[in-house]
Amino acid sequence: MVAEQCITERFAAYNGDCIEVMKGMPDESVHLTVYSPPFAGLYQYSSDERDLSNSIDHDEFFEHYGYCIDQIERVTMPGRISAVHCMDIPLSNAGCDEMFDLPGEIIRLHRERGFAYGGRRVIWKEPLMVRNRTMMKSLHHKTLCEDSTRCSIANADFLLMFRRRGDNRVPVTHEVGLLEYAGERKMPAELLEYRGMKGDQKKNPYSQWIWRQYASSVWDDIRIDRVLNKCKDDEDEKHVHPLQLDVIERACVLWSNPGEIVLTPFMGVGSEVYGAALNGRRGIGVELKQTYYRQAVRNLKEIKADDVQTEMALFGAPA
């Protein structure tokens, strides 16, 4: 079932099929799930027949992805969150002909499986950066000049929020407010003195400022290049796009307590597990592809005790 594994006090990483690994996990044992699902037709990550990216068509992909959501629903505590990172998928290299509504299909699958849809954050991406990375003709200014009906958009990413139905038995609390801002804006200097203030948190302007950024439906302050090291293999390098650590940190802090379990069934190079461990949570990640798994372990072993955010010390969570 598991080809390789690496287990420490802060994280557990498995090289294997996520369905099989999750089947071995107890019911209602996970506090938060954060991940980006692969998608058939976008990239082919491996030749393994168990790889979702090898699905024959969209119907087969969603059938098998549904099995994954079933397991996530089973292991998630009632009232807790599964956060799914995704985007609309261009159906041609031109990018302007038609888009596939992947977020809509993901929402449908979760609603059918015991999750309530709680909304989405839009993660803004700079158009020129997207154009330079993808070389889509529909994002060229030249195309605008020639025929602007053939232009497209720099697709945003989405972070979809799903809540497993039922009452949350363990509230996610912030007794001293939000402590760290994960983003590129500069916080007003006069607010720094209120970081970690005790007492009535309604009067905590430091935490309020961070909350206003996080509560927005559009996250235009994500540091797009704040990601983990990718694989060294050229073929892997082309296909892996690690989720930004700012996004993962926000999800962990908003929807889990220090010391709780954060799961990612499609670990890639380890971003979600790394972000969970860095923020005082315990990460569990599963990755089918061996090269990605081994890069993830290398990335995770770079975490030093001094790097872990201060919430653990403040709230007495196990180190």
Disulfide bonds with the S-S distance in Angstrom:
none
